[in-house]
């Protein structure tokens, strides 16, 4: 089983729609969770951290379910500029240590006009 | 303010050669991490350096080595290049060694022929 699994898509979604991605992780000791966004042939950039209580940033909502070991990202009122690859990222430690971040393969989202 | 800078941006090598990639972190960031991203995959952790010391190593062969300099810049070296080393090599800087936000450079795209 891969450490972080995502549906690679592509997800083709009309502009204005709501889209949700899930990601599962295998290490139950994982402590920190993130969504990164990567545009085509660009570097990844942090979209948002994911907290146990769930968190929202504008049109984006992230949820963490530790019991089922999955993370979700919801995008409301999708824009053309949301087209990108969304990377689910997990870290084994809450602080300190240096095992690096574990990235999923990414979910490719295409917003269609 | 300058972000993370990497050089060279593109390079082509042949099998068996050696390559050195360079990275300058964001001013004030003391931690540098290196990731390898093969086409269609998420970034994979190679090394993390903090205060000039190796703090973490991913599952890569000994052909891969790195170091960090007193000014916190870093080099990644890969010896005896294989075709499978063709990838985008991403450098990321962060304030410290914990799993906080990583700021990625645009990467060095290595092609091994």
Contacts between the chains, C-beta under 8 A, distances in Angstrom:
chain1	res1	chain2	res2	distance
A	4	B	42	7.5
A	8	B	40	8.0
A	31	B	99	7.5
A	32	B	99	4.4
A	34	B	101	7.9
A	42	B	106	7.0
A	43	B	90	6.1
A	43	B	104	3.8
A	43	B	105	6.2
A	43	B	106	5.3
A	43	B	107	5.9
A	44	B	43	6.5
A	44	B	90	7.4
A	44	B	102	7.9
A	44	B	104	5.4
A	45	B	104	7.1
A	46	B	101	4.8
A	46	B	102	7.2
A	49	B	101	7.8
A	87	B	42	5.4
A	87	B	43	7.7
A	91	B	99	3.6
A	93	B	98	7.4
A	93	B	99	6.0
A	94	B	98	7.9
A	94	B	99	7.4
A	95	B	98	4.4
A	95	B	99	7.3
A	96	B	97	6.5
A	96	B	98	5.8
A	97	B	55	7.9
A	97	B	56	7.3
A	97	B	97	7.2
A	97	B	98	7.7
A	97	B	99	7.9
A	98	B	48	4.2
A	98	B	50	6.9
A	98	B	55	3.5
A	98	B	56	3.1
A	98	B	97	5.2
A	99	B	45	7.4
A	99	B	56	5.4
A	100	B	33	6.3
A	100	B	35	7.7
A	100	B	45	2.9
A	100	B	46	7.9
A	100	B	48	6.0
A	100	B	56	5.5
A	100	B	58	5.7
A	101	B	43	7.9
A	101	B	45	6.4
A	101	B	99	6.4
A	101	B	102	6.7
A	102	B	45	7.1
A	103	B	35	7.8
A	103	B	42	3.3
A	103	B	43	4.9
A	103	B	44	7.2
A	104	B	42	5.3
A	105	B	40	7.1
A	105	B	41	5.5
A	105	B	42	5.0
A	106	B	42	5.5
